[in-house]
Amino acid sequence: MPGVAPGEEDDMAVIRLPEIEEIFTVLERVGVSREAVVIPLTKRDPGAIRVMNDGRLEIVAPESMSVHDWLPALEREIRSVIEGSGA
């Protein structure tokens, strides 16, 4: 992998398709289009959500806890961002 030291890719936690599908379920529940979201493949603690310059949401899954356990906090954060933007 270019730009990654040998063995370093083994240390990166990567989000899996079933976890992304769980995030999509939350997005559907709060009325956010999948096209309005970017989900990086690499997990990073503590997990985050932010509005990017182009208006899309970036959702970074946490590394140290399961995505399933993180979903309630994710939903609260998305709702907060939506309410704060007046959308």
Buried (B, 14 or more C-beta within 10 A) or exposed (E): EEEEEEEEEEEEBEBEEEBBEBBBEBBEEEEBEEEEBEBEEEBBEEBBBEEEEEEBBEBBBBBEBEBEEBBEBBBEBBBEBBEEEEE
